Amino acid sequence: MDMVGRIKGILLKPSQEWEVVAGETTGIADLYKSYVLILAAIGPVAAVIGTSIVGIRVPFVGSYRVPITTAIASGVVQYVLTLVGVYVLAFIIDALAPTFSGQKNMNQAFKLAAYSHTPGWLAGIFIIIPALGILGIVGLYGLYLLYAGLPVLMKSPREKSMGYTIAVIIAAIVIFVLIGMVSRVFVSYPTPGAHMPGM
């Protein structure tokens, strides 16, 4: 699979690209190796650079850099949980399919979960400059990709796509809140009142 071509297709011509994706027989393990493992690393790597090398400016408090070991530990935890989260989301997409008159197919559900994450993973690059982190909002385009892909990959009627998408989005929000909570358990960040190296 040509990763650059797939990224361009999924972002610029999603309707046509989902039709191509639906006909592919790429397995979950291959999709992890050739796509997910690479793109999912963008955000964590950018976060390590942004928080420990570039530094974070906090209004009324000052600037600080997260210790490199903390940033790396956080990045690793975030990366692993993201890889797990994609699979869990695919599982939910597959489990909900019959509810919305779709066809259960875990392989198709995984392709949908993985490729619809593309804008969010690419937007992770903005974290290199923490002040630009808000630009990560462009990752919300993935919600449209999910909406466009559900009828094609999961064979749900188009009139049920909105309900299906909303159900999956709610599940995704729960997953990412849990990922955030779990990552905070494993990694402690300095608090603004603590002594931090200046910039």
N, C-alpha and C positions, 0 to 999 in steps of 0.2 A: 504494500500500500504506500502510495506517495503521500506522506503526511502533510506537506505544504499544500498540495493539490486538494486534499481533503479539507484542510482548514479553510482555504479559499472558497471551496464549494459550499461548505456548511454555513459559512458566514454570509456569502454573497448571493448564493442561489439555493437556499435551503430546500425549497419544494422539489427541485430536480435532484438535489444531492440525496435527500431522504429516499427517493425512489431507487437510486443506485445502491445506497446502503442496505436497503431492504432485500436486495437480491444477492448480497454478499454472504459468504459462508464463514467469515472470520470468526474464530472462537473467542471465548472470553480471555483465555490465557494469552493468545496472540494479540488481542486488542490491548490488554494491559501492557505487554512488552513493547508494542510498536507505537502506542499513542498515549495511553493514560500515564504510565510511569514518567514519560518525558514532560508532557504538558503540566501535570500536577505538581512538578518540581519547581515551576516558575515562581509561584507565590512564596513558598517557603524560602527559596534561595534569595529572592528579592527582599523578603522580610529580614533575613539575617544581615544583608548588606545595609538595608535602610535603617534598621534599629541599632546596629552595633558599630557601623562604620560612618554612615552619613549622620545619624543621630536624630533625635526627636525634639521638637520645640513645643513646649507646653505653655500656653498663655498664662501670664501672671506668675509662673513658676520658674521658667528658664528652659535651658536645653540640657539634654543628657543623652548618653549612649547606653544601651543595654549591654551588660558584659557579654563578650563573644560566646562564652560557654553557655550562658542562658539563652542567647539568641539561637545558637545551633541546636540546643536541646529542644527549644520550642519549635524550631523548623522541622526537626525530625518527627516530633510528636504530631505536628500538624499534617505533615506529609503522609505518615502512616494512617492517621485517622481519615484523611481525605480518600486514600485508596480504599479503605474499608467502607467509607460513606458512599462511594460510587456503587459498590456492590450492593449495599443495603438498599439504596435508592432503586437500583434495577430490580431487586427482589420485590419491592413495594409496587413498582410499575407493573410487574408480572402478576402479582397477587391481585391487584385491583382490576386487571383487564376484564375478567368476566362480569364484574359489576357494571362496567360501561360497554357491555356487548362486544368486547374485544376478544382476541385469542391469546391465551397464555403461551409465551415463548420466551424463556429466560435469556436466550442468546440475543434476540431482538430487543428485549428490554434493556439488556446491558449496553448494546450499541446506542440505544436512545439516551440512556443515562450518561454514557461517556461523551458522546458527541455534543449533547446539549450543554455540557459543562465547558466547552471550548472557549466561549467569550469570557467567562469568569476566570479561567486559568490564564488566558492571555492578558487579561486586565490586571493580573497579579503583578505584572512588571512595574506598575505605577508605585508599588510599595517601596521601591528602591529609594524614592524621595518621599518620605512619610507625609509631607504636606500635600502631595498629589494623590494620596490614598483614596480620596473621595472620588477620583476618576474611575475607581473600580466599579462604580455604578453602571458602567457600560456592560458589565457582566450580566446585567439583568436581561440582556438580549437573549440569553439562554432560555428564559421563560417562553419567549416566542418560538424558539427552536423546538422546545419540548411540545408546545401546542401544535406546531406544524407537523412534527414527527409521529405523534401518537396514532393518528388514523392510518398512517402509511405502514409503520412497523408493527403496531399492535392490533391493526385491523378493526379499530373501534369506529363506529359511525361518526362522521364529521359533526353531526348535531350534538353528539355527546362529548366531543373533544374538550369543550370548555370546562364541563364538570370534572372530567378525568384529569385535566391539567390542574385545576384548583386542588383536587384531592392529592395529587402528587406534590404540588407546591407546599401544601400544609405539611405533608410527610417530610419533605426536604427541609423545611424550616425547623421542624422538631429534630431532625438528624443533625443539622448544623449547630443548633443550640447545644445539643448533647456533646458534639465534638468540641465546641468551645469550652464547655464545663469540664470535660475530661482533660483537655489540654491544660487548663488552669490548675488542675489537681497535680499534674506532673511537673509543671514549670511555674516557678514563682517569679514575678516581675517586681522590680523595685517600685516603691510607692513615691509619689511626688515629694513627700516630706523628707524622704531619706536622702542621705548625702550621695550625690552622683557626680561623676567626673564632668566638668564643664566642657564646652566645645570651643 
